[in-house]
């Protein structure tokens, strides 16, 4: 079972207490965007076997959204952090690099 720590209330929550919200750090485009940019926003998602950054909501707790870095193959969690963060924190990226040398996800490594 996947267990994530909510960075807001500090609770270690089982996946049954959470709601998955898809991939984190998706660049959203405004009204002036091109059809290609809007297409990419709607349909182009990473679906790796390995390190992935996701959005989660602590739905049966504080109700807040947060981001999690985890391995999709092993369910290993590298850390969780605020949803208002525009990129994964350095300490989480370093923790991933220590266990998965050479990893890459979108523009992050």
TAHU-V859570 format. One record per pair of residues at least 4 apart in sequence whose C-alpha atoms are under 8 Angstrom apart, sorted by the first residue. I is the first residue (numbers start at 1). J is the second residue. D is the distance in Angstrom with one decimal. If there is no record, write none. Layout:
i=I j=J d=D
i=I j=J d=D
This chain:
i=1 j=14 d=7.0
i=1 j=15 d=6.9
i=2 j=14 d=6.0
i=2 j=15 d=5.4
i=2 j=75 d=6.3
i=3 j=12 d=6.3
i=3 j=13 d=5.5
i=3 j=14 d=4.4
i=3 j=15 d=5.9
i=4 j=12 d=5.6
i=4 j=13 d=5.4
i=4 j=14 d=6.5
i=4 j=15 d=7.3
i=4 j=68 d=7.6
i=4 j=77 d=7.3
i=4 j=80 d=7.2
i=5 j=10 d=6.1
i=5 j=11 d=5.6
i=5 j=12 d=4.2
i=5 j=13 d=6.0
i=5 j=79 d=7.9
i=5 j=80 d=6.5
i=6 j=10 d=5.1
i=6 j=11 d=5.4
i=6 j=12 d=6.4
i=6 j=13 d=7.0
i=6 j=58 d=6.9
i=6 j=66 d=7.2
i=6 j=80 d=7.0
i=6 j=81 d=7.9
i=7 j=11 d=7.8
i=7 j=66 d=7.2
i=7 j=80 d=6.3
i=7 j=81 d=5.7
i=7 j=82 d=6.5
i=8 j=62 d=7.7
i=8 j=64 d=7.5
i=8 j=82 d=7.6
i=9 j=62 d=6.6
i=13 j=17 d=6.0
i=13 j=18 d=7.1
i=13 j=58 d=7.7
i=14 j=18 d=7.0
i=15 j=19 d=7.4
i=17 j=58 d=6.4
i=17 j=59 d=6.1
i=17 j=60 d=5.0
i=17 j=61 d=7.2
i=18 j=56 d=6.5
i=18 j=57 d=5.5
i=18 j=58 d=4.7
i=18 j=59 d=5.2
i=18 j=60 d=6.5
i=19 j=56 d=5.6
i=19 j=57 d=5.0
i=19 j=58 d=6.6
i=19 j=59 d=6.1
i=20 j=54 d=7.7
i=20 j=55 d=6.3
i=20 j=56 d=4.7
i=20 j=57 d=6.5
i=21 j=54 d=7.0
i=21 j=55 d=4.8
i=21 j=56 d=5.3
i=21 j=57 d=7.1
i=22 j=54 d=5.6
i=22 j=55 d=5.6
i=22 j=56 d=7.6
i=23 j=45 d=7.1
i=23 j=46 d=7.4
i=23 j=52 d=7.8
i=23 j=53 d=6.1
i=23 j=54 d=4.4
i=23 j=55 d=5.9
i=24 j=53 d=5.4
i=24 j=54 d=4.5
i=24 j=55 d=5.2
i=24 j=67 d=6.5
i=25 j=53 d=7.7
i=25 j=86 d=6.5
i=25 j=87 d=6.7
i=26 j=41 d=7.2
i=27 j=41 d=7.0
i=28 j=41 d=6.4
i=29 j=33 d=5.7
i=29 j=37 d=7.0
i=29 j=38 d=6.7
i=29 j=41 d=7.5
i=33 j=37 d=6.1
i=33 j=38 d=6.5
i=34 j=38 d=6.3
i=35 j=39 d=6.0
i=36 j=40 d=6.2
i=37 j=41 d=6.2
i=38 j=42 d=6.2
i=39 j=43 d=6.0
i=39 j=44 d=7.5
i=40 j=44 d=4.8
i=46 j=106 d=7.8
i=47 j=52 d=7.8
i=48 j=52 d=6.7
i=48 j=72 d=7.3
i=49 j=71 d=7.4
i=49 j=72 d=5.6
i=49 j=73 d=5.7
i=50 j=70 d=7.8
i=50 j=71 d=4.7
i=50 j=72 d=5.1
i=50 j=73 d=5.6
i=50 j=74 d=7.9
i=51 j=69 d=7.0
i=51 j=70 d=5.6
i=51 j=71 d=4.3
i=51 j=72 d=6.4
i=51 j=96 d=7.9
i=51 j=103 d=7.4
i=51 j=104 d=7.9
i=51 j=105 d=7.1
i=52 j=69 d=5.8
i=52 j=70 d=5.6
i=52 j=71 d=6.0
i=52 j=72 d=6.7
i=52 j=105 d=6.9
i=53 j=67 d=6.8
i=53 j=68 d=5.7
i=53 j=69 d=4.6
i=53 j=70 d=6.6
i=54 j=67 d=5.5
i=54 j=68 d=5.3
i=54 j=69 d=6.5
i=55 j=65 d=6.8
i=55 j=66 d=5.8
i=55 j=67 d=4.6
i=55 j=68 d=6.4
i=55 j=83 d=7.4
i=56 j=65 d=5.6
i=56 j=66 d=5.4
i=56 j=67 d=6.0
i=56 j=68 d=7.1
i=57 j=63 d=6.2
i=57 j=64 d=5.5
i=57 j=65 d=4.2
i=57 j=66 d=6.2
i=58 j=62 d=6.0
i=58 j=63 d=4.8
i=58 j=64 d=5.6
i=58 j=65 d=6.5
i=58 j=66 d=8.0
i=59 j=63 d=4.6
i=59 j=64 d=7.3
i=65 j=82 d=7.5
i=65 j=83 d=5.9
i=66 j=80 d=7.0
i=66 j=81 d=5.9
i=66 j=82 d=4.9
i=66 j=83 d=4.2
i=66 j=84 d=7.9
i=67 j=80 d=5.5
i=67 j=81 d=5.3
i=67 j=82 d=6.1
i=67 j=83 d=5.4
i=68 j=77 d=7.4
i=68 j=78 d=7.6
i=68 j=79 d=5.9
i=68 j=80 d=4.2
i=68 j=81 d=6.5
i=69 j=77 d=6.0
i=69 j=78 d=5.3
i=69 j=79 d=5.5
i=69 j=80 d=6.3
i=69 j=92 d=7.6
i=70 j=75 d=6.2
i=70 j=76 d=5.5
i=70 j=77 d=4.2
i=70 j=78 d=5.5
i=70 j=79 d=7.3
i=71 j=75 d=5.2
i=71 j=76 d=5.3
i=71 j=77 d=6.6
i=71 j=78 d=7.9
i=72 j=76 d=7.7
i=78 j=92 d=6.3
i=78 j=95 d=6.6
i=78 j=96 d=6.5
i=79 j=92 d=6.1
i=81 j=85 d=7.4
i=81 j=88 d=7.9
i=81 j=89 d=7.8
i=85 j=89 d=7.9
i=88 j=92 d=6.7
i=88 j=93 d=6.7
i=89 j=93 d=6.5
i=90 j=94 d=6.1
i=91 j=95 d=6.2
i=92 j=96 d=6.3
i=93 j=97 d=6.2
i=93 j=109 d=6.9
i=94 j=98 d=6.1
i=95 j=99 d=6.7
i=96 j=100 d=5.6
i=96 j=101 d=7.6
i=96 j=103 d=7.7
i=97 j=101 d=4.8
i=97 j=102 d=6.9
i=97 j=103 d=6.7
i=97 j=109 d=7.7
i=102 j=109 d=7.4
i=103 j=109 d=6.0
i=104 j=108 d=5.9
i=104 j=109 d=4.6
i=105 j=109 d=6.4
